[in-house]
Amino acid sequence: IEHGKNHIGFYDDYRGVPIFGSSYCAKDLGFVLLREIDADELFYPLDELVTTLILSAFGFGAMAMIFGIIVSKRITNPVILLKKNVNKIALGDLNAEIKIKGQNEIFDLVESFDIMLKSLKMSDSEIQKQHSIILENLEELKKTDIQKNEFAAVASHELKTPIVPIKGY
C-alpha cells in the first residue's frame, strides 16, 4: 500500500513453492487485492494439453506408418508377383499365369503382359508348326538327295559301260 504499485508475476510463497500472483493496490481505499495460484496448478491444463498432443502425435505417426505399410504392400506385392511370373516366362515357361486383380496401373501392366504372353504363345505355336514342316521337308530333301546320288551313280556307270569297249577298240 505504501508504494501503491500493482504487481504480476511468479515468486515463491511462504512454503517455498513457486506461485503465480497478481495484486491490485487500491491506495485510496486502503487495501490490496491479491490473487495467488500454485504454478503447478496453473500449468496443469497446459501440461495435459502437451501430453495429449505428444500422445496424439505418436498415435497419428503410428497410424501413418501402418497405413504406409499397408499401401506399400498393396503396391509392391503385385509388382513382386509380376516380376516372378515374368522371370518364369523369360526362362521359357509360357504357361505361367499372372493373376492380379484391380483397377490401377499395375493391373493395366498385367493385362499388357497377358496380351504379350498370348502373342508369344501364338508365335511359339507357329514356330513349332514351321519347325515340323521344315523337318518334313528336310526328310524329303534327304530322300531326294539319296535318289539323286543313286541316279548319278547309275547314270555314270551306264555311261562308262559303253565307253570302255570303245576305248579298248
C-alpha positions, 0 to 999 in steps of 0.5 A: 500500500505504501508504494501503491504499485500493482504487481504480476508475476511468479515468486515463491510463497511462504512454503517455498513453492513457486506461485503465480500472483497478481495484486491490485493496490487500491491506495485510496481505499486502503487495501490490496487485492491479491490473487495467488495460484500454485504454478503447478496448478496453473500449468496443469491444463497446459501440461495435459494439453502437451501430453495429449498432443505428444500422445496424439502425435505418436498415435497419428505417426503410428497410424501413418506408418501402418497405413504406409505399410499397408499401401506399400504392400498393396503396391509392391506385392503385385509388382513382386508377383509380376516380376516372378511370373515374368522371370518364369516366362523369360526362362521359357515357361509360357504357361505361367499365369499372372493373376492380379486383380484391380483397377490401377496401373499395375493391373493395366501392366498385367493385362499388357503382359497377358496380351504379350504372353498370348502373342508369344504363345501364338508365335511359339505355336507357329514356330513349332508348326514351321519347325515340323514342316521344315523337318518334313521337308528336310526328310524329303530333301534327304530322300531326294538327295539319296535318289539323286546320288543313286541316279548319278551313280547309275547314270555314270556307270551306264555311261562308262559301260559303253565307253570302255569297249570303245576305248579298248577298240 
